[in-house]
Amino acid sequence: MEEADARSPRVVAAEAEVEAARGRQRQAGYRYNPTLNVDVENFAGTGPYSGLNGLETTVSVNQRLDIGGRRRARMTLADAEFLAAKYRLEIARADLALDVRNQFATALAARDSLALARENEARARELVRVAQAMVDTGNEPPLRAFRANAALVQATAELRTAEAEERTARRSLAALLGSSVSPAELMEGDMWVAPETVDSLATLDVRLAETEKLIAEARLQGQRADGRLDPSVGFGVRQLRDTGDRALIANVSVPLPVFDRNRGNISAAKSDVAAAIARRENAVVNAQAEIANAQAELEAAEARLAALEGSGIEQAREGVRLAELSYRAGKSSLVEYIDAQQAYAATQAELIAARQARAEARAILSRQAAADGDADHQP
């Protein structure tokens, strides 16, 4: 999984977005730069202002005060956006882990299906041999040999399909793991352990939705701050050339909110907050439904496995053995033997499907219970 994380484009993109959010978070804490003004007046005119005789030079520094909660709103917004980027990174990793688990389950099912197809093909080939021997001894009509050969053709076709699906599943798994070489052997591990309980309110998707609500609230706070007065102050020194005197100057600049009080942006930000609250509620509902569905599917798969792994598969295997003995002894027909084989193959296929369903349900529960790492902590 570490190699898959390092090579996954969506994880790499999410990591880059975290670093971008970290930069914006750092930038949000800076105050506005002061402005240096140099004014030169009363030169190159006429009369007493000809040349540089009446020159007046003023050097001043102006500073935007950044009051009214603007800086605090910027910092709050940047902090929330950084946290959201961290959650999106954790979600990308959790989604990748879900895809790997599901593809691993698919590869395991394909491996077991291939083993079953090989077993079915070998049994069908043996059936052809036995049926031909029965025909040669006059115990069966030639039609029985044709029926056995048809079953062999079908089993061979299913074997070729299973081989192709198994190769495809291993290649797909290798691609998810960031490798160009398909795994030679698949073994089940602790990735199949499902959490006992999953809190829908603690899922990454819900936490991201809550963080996006904080972002919307911070933007509303920022829009309200932009509607308040934003004064600038300045101090400087004026030099009078004709007398050589100096004097201090001061100024205050305040924009008058006569036409624009930012009401439109404030109204839009309020609507964004309402939308974020609704999205958060929707995320909770979706998480609850997905967790409940996965738990139900897990229980159903485990019930199927308990039945199949218990007496189901043994009875089907014993049925094939008895049908073969009965057919060889001439006490049952070829059709009954083939039916017993097909019943055994169907039971095996159902067992494989149940194992895959259990693995996929566990993968979904693990995705919903994915730990958020250090996403709650600021650097």
C-alpha positions in Angstrom: 0.0 0.0 0.0 2.9 2.4 0.7 4.1 1.8 -2.9 0.6 2.3 -4.2 0.3 5.5 -2.3 3.6 6.8 -3.7 2.6 6.0 -7.3 -1.1 6.8 -7.3 -1.8 10.0 -9.3 -4.9 10.9 -7.1 -2.8 10.5 -3.9 0.1 12.5 -5.4 -2.4 15.2 -6.5 -4.0 15.3 -3.0 -0.6 15.6 -1.4 0.2 18.6 -3.7 -3.1 20.2 -2.7 -2.1 19.9 1.0 1.1 21.7 0.3 -0.7 24.4 -1.6 -3.1 24.8 1.3 -0.2 25.0 3.7 1.3 27.8 1.7 -2.0 29.7 1.7 -2.3 29.1 5.4 1.1 30.7 6.0 0.3 33.6 3.7 -3.0 34.4 5.4 -1.2 35.4 8.6 0.8 38.2 7.0 -0.3 41.8 7.4 -0.4 44.2 4.4 2.8 45.8 3.4 3.3 49.6 4.1 3.4 52.0 1.1 6.2 54.5 0.7 5.2 57.7 -1.0 7.6 60.4 -2.3 5.9 63.6 -3.6 7.8 66.5 -5.3 5.9 69.7 -5.8 6.3 73.3 -7.0 9.2 73.0 -9.4 9.7 73.8 -13.1 7.0 76.4 -13.0 6.9 80.2 -13.4 7.8 83.1 -11.3 8.9 82.0 -7.8 8.3 78.4 -8.8 10.7 78.4 -11.7 13.5 75.9 -11.4 13.8 74.3 -8.0 13.5 77.5 -6.0 10.0 76.6 -4.6 10.6 72.9 -4.4 8.7 71.0 -1.7 9.5 67.3 -1.1 7.3 65.0 1.0 8.2 61.5 2.1 5.5 59.5 3.8 4.6 56.0 4.7 1.0 54.7 4.5 -0.3 51.6 6.2 -3.6 49.8 5.7 -4.7 49.0 9.2 -6.4 45.7 8.3 -9.0 45.9 11.1 -12.6 44.8 11.4 -11.7 41.1 11.6 -10.3 40.8 8.1 -7.0 39.1 9.1 -8.7 36.8 11.6 -11.2 35.8 8.9 -8.4 35.1 6.4 -6.6 33.0 8.9 -9.7 31.0 9.9 -10.5 30.4 6.2 -7.0 29.2 5.5 -6.9 26.9 8.5 -10.2 25.3 7.4 -9.0 24.9 3.8 -5.8 23.3 5.0 -7.8 20.9 7.2 -10.1 20.1 4.2 -7.1 19.4 2.0 -5.8 17.0 4.7 -9.1 15.2 4.8 -9.2 14.9 1.0 -5.7 13.3 1.1 -6.9 10.8 3.7 -10.0 10.1 1.5 -7.8 9.6 -1.5 -5.7 7.1 0.4 -8.8 5.3 1.8 -10.4 5.1 -1.6 -7.2 3.7 -3.0 -7.1 1.1 -0.2 -10.7 0.2 -1.0 -9.9 -0.3 -4.7 -6.9 -2.4 -3.8 -9.0 -4.6 -1.4 -11.8 -5.0 -3.9 -9.4 -5.8 -6.7 -7.5 -8.2 -4.4 -10.8 -10.0 -3.7 -11.6 -10.1 -7.4 -8.1 -11.6 -8.0 -8.6 -14.2 -5.3 -12.0 -15.1 -6.7 -10.5 -15.4 -10.2 -7.7 -17.6 -8.9 -10.2 -19.9 -7.1 -12.5 -19.9 -10.2 -9.5 -20.9 -12.3 -8.8 -23.8 -10.0 -12.4 -24.9 -10.1 -12.4 -24.6 -13.9 -9.3 -26.8 -14.1 -10.9 -29.3 -11.8 -14.1 -29.3 -13.9 -12.1 -29.7 -17.1 -10.2 -32.7 -15.7 -13.3 -34.3 -14.5 -15.0 -33.8 -17.9 -12.0 -35.3 -19.6 -12.2 -38.3 -17.3 -15.9 -38.5 -18.0 -15.2 -38.7 -21.8 -12.8 -41.6 -21.2 -15.2 -43.5 -19.0 -18.2 -42.8 -21.4 -16.2 -44.0 -24.4 -15.2 -47.1 -22.6 -18.8 -47.8 -21.7 -19.8 -47.3 -25.4 -17.0 -49.5 -26.5 -18.2 -52.3 -24.2 -21.8 -51.9 -25.4 -23.1 -50.6 -22.0 -24.0 -47.2 -23.4 -25.2 -46.0 -26.8 -22.9 -43.8 -28.9 -25.0 -40.8 -28.0 -23.7 -40.9 -24.5 -20.1 -40.4 -25.8 -21.3 -37.4 -27.8 -23.0 -36.0 -24.6 -19.7 -36.4 -22.6 -17.7 -34.8 -25.4 -20.1 -31.8 -25.4 -19.6 -31.4 -21.7 -15.8 -31.5 -22.2 -16.0 -28.8 -24.9 -18.0 -26.6 -22.5 -15.6 -27.2 -19.6 -12.6 -26.4 -21.8 -14.2 -23.1 -22.9 -14.9 -22.2 -19.3 -11.3 -23.0 -18.4 -10.0 -20.7 -21.1 -12.3 -17.9 -19.9 -11.2 -18.4 -16.3 -7.5 -18.3 -17.3 -8.1 -14.9 -19.1 -10.1 -13.5 -16.2 -7.4 -14.6 -13.7 -4.6 -12.9 -15.8 -6.7 -9.7 -16.1 -7.4 -9.6 -12.4 -3.7 -10.0 -11.5 -2.7 -7.3 -14.0 -5.4 -4.9 -12.6 -4.1 -5.5 -9.1 -0.5 -4.9 -10.2 -1.6 -1.6 -11.8 -3.3 -0.4 -8.6 -0.2 -1.3 -6.6 2.0 0.7 -9.0 3.8 -2.3 -10.4 4.2 -3.5 -14.0 4.7 -7.1 -12.8 1.6 -9.2 -11.9 1.9 -10.9 -8.4 2.9 -14.5 -8.8 0.9 -15.6 -5.7 -2.0 -14.2 -3.8 -2.4 -14.8 -0.1 -5.1 -13.6 2.3 -3.9 -11.3 5.1 -5.2 -8.9 7.8 -6.7 -6.6 5.1 -9.8 -8.7 5.4 -10.4 -8.0 9.1 -13.5 -5.7 9.3 -13.9 -3.3 12.2 -16.5 -4.3 14.8 -18.2 -0.9 14.9 -18.2 2.1 12.6 -19.4 5.5 13.7 -21.0 7.2 10.8 -20.3 10.7 12.3 -16.6 9.9 12.4 -16.2 8.9 8.8 -13.8 10.9 6.6 -16.6 12.0 4.3 -18.6 13.4 7.1 -15.6 15.2 8.6 -14.8 16.7 5.3 -18.4 17.9 5.0 -18.1 19.5 8.4 -14.8 21.1 7.5 -16.4 22.5 4.3 -19.1 24.0 6.5 -16.4 25.7 8.5 -15.0 27.0 5.2 -18.3 28.5 4.2 -18.7 30.1 7.6 -15.2 31.5 7.4 -16.0 33.0 4.0 -19.2 34.5 5.4 -17.1 36.0 8.2 -14.7 37.4 5.6 -17.4 39.0 3.5 -18.9 40.7 6.6 -15.4 42.0 7.4 -15.0 43.4 3.9 -18.2 45.3 4.4 -16.7 47.2 7.4 -14.5 50.3 7.3 -11.0 49.7 6.0 -8.9 52.8 6.9 -5.3 53.6 6.1 -3.1 56.0 8.0 0.1 57.7 7.0 2.9 59.7 8.5 5.7 61.6 6.7 8.1 64.6 6.5 7.8 67.6 4.2 10.9 69.6 3.2 10.5 73.3 2.1 13.4 74.2 -0.1 13.1 78.0 -0.1 13.2 78.2 3.7 14.9 74.9 4.6 12.2 74.1 7.1 10.8 70.7 7.7 7.3 69.7 8.9 5.5 66.5 9.8 2.4 65.4 8.0 -0.3 62.9 8.8 -3.2 61.5 6.9 -6.1 59.2 7.3 -7.9 57.5 4.3 -11.3 55.8 4.8 -13.5 54.5 2.0 -17.1 55.6 2.3 -19.6 52.7 2.0 -22.0 54.9 0.0 -22.8 52.6 -2.9 -21.2 49.2 -2.1 -21.6 47.7 1.3 -20.8 44.1 0.1 -24.4 43.0 0.8 -24.6 40.8 -2.3 -21.5 38.8 -1.3 -22.7 38.5 2.2 -26.1 37.1 1.0 -24.3 34.7 -1.3 -22.0 33.5 1.6 -25.0 32.9 3.8 -26.5 30.7 1.1 -23.2 28.9 0.8 -23.3 28.1 4.5 -26.9 26.7 4.2 -25.8 24.6 1.3 -22.8 23.3 3.3 -25.0 22.4 6.2 -27.3 20.4 3.8 -24.3 18.6 2.3 -23.1 17.7 5.7 -26.5 16.1 6.6 -26.5 14.3 3.2 -23.0 13.0 4.0 -24.2 11.6 7.3 -27.2 9.9 5.7 -25.0 8.4 3.0 -22.5 7.1 5.5 -25.2 5.6 7.6 -26.8 3.9 4.6 -23.4 2.6 3.3 -22.4 1.2 6.6 -25.8 -0.5 7.2 -25.7 -2.0 3.7 -22.2 -3.3 4.1 -23.0 -4.8 7.5 -26.1 -6.5 6.0 -24.1 -7.8 3.1 -21.4 -9.1 5.4 -23.9 -10.9 7.5 -25.5 -12.4 4.5 -22.2 -13.5 3.0 -21.1 -15.1 6.3 -24.4 -17.0 6.5 -23.9 -18.3 3.0 -20.4 -19.3 3.8 -21.4 -21.1 7.0 -23.9 -23.1 5.0 -21.7 -23.8 2.1 -18.5 -24.5 4.0 -20.4 -26.7 6.5 -22.4 -29.5 4.9 -23.2 -27.9 1.5 -19.9 -28.4 -0.3 -19.3 -31.8 1.4 -22.7 -33.1 0.3 -22.1 -31.9 -3.3 -18.7 -33.6 -3.4 -20.1 -36.8 -2.0 -22.9 -36.6 -4.5 -20.3 -36.5 -7.4 -18.4 -39.5 -5.9 -21.5 -41.6 -5.5 -22.8 -40.7 -8.9 -19.5 -41.7 -10.5 -19.4 -45.0 -8.7 -23.0 -45.7 -9.7 -22.4 -44.7 -13.3 -19.3 -46.9 -13.5 -21.3 -49.8 -12.1 -24.0 -49.2 -14.7 -26.6 -48.4 -12.0 -27.2 -44.7 -13.1 -27.2 -42.8 -16.4 -24.6 -40.4 -17.7 -27.0 -37.6 -17.4 -27.3 -38.2 -13.6 -23.5 -38.2 -13.4 -23.2 -34.9 -15.3 -26.0 -33.3 -13.2 -24.0 -34.3 -10.0 -20.9 -32.7 -11.4 -22.7 -29.5 -12.4 -24.3 -29.3 -8.9 -20.9 -29.6 -7.3 -19.4 -26.9 -9.7 -22.4 -24.6 -8.9 -21.8 -25.0 -5.2 -18.1 -24.3 -5.6 -18.9 -21.2 -7.6 -21.4 -20.0 -5.0 -18.7 -20.5 -2.3 -16.2 -18.4 -4.3 -18.9 -15.7 -4.8 -19.7 -15.7 -1.1 -16.1 -15.3 -0.1 -15.7 -12.4 -2.6 -18.9 -10.7 -1.3 -17.6 -11.0 2.3 -14.3 -9.5 1.4 -15.9 -6.6 -0.5 -18.3 -5.9 2.4 -15.3 -5.9 4.8 -13.5 -3.5 2.5 -16.4 -1.0 2.5 -16.5 -1.1 6.3 -12.8 -0.6 6.5 -13.1 2.3 4.1 -15.8 3.9 6.3 -13.7 3.4 9.4 -10.5 4.6 7.9 -8.3 6.5 10.4 -7.8 10.2 9.6 -4.1 10.1 10.6 -3.1 13.5 11.8 -5.6 15.4 9.8 -7.1 17.0 13.0 -3.7 18.6 13.9 -2.2 21.7 12.5 1.5 21.8 11.8 
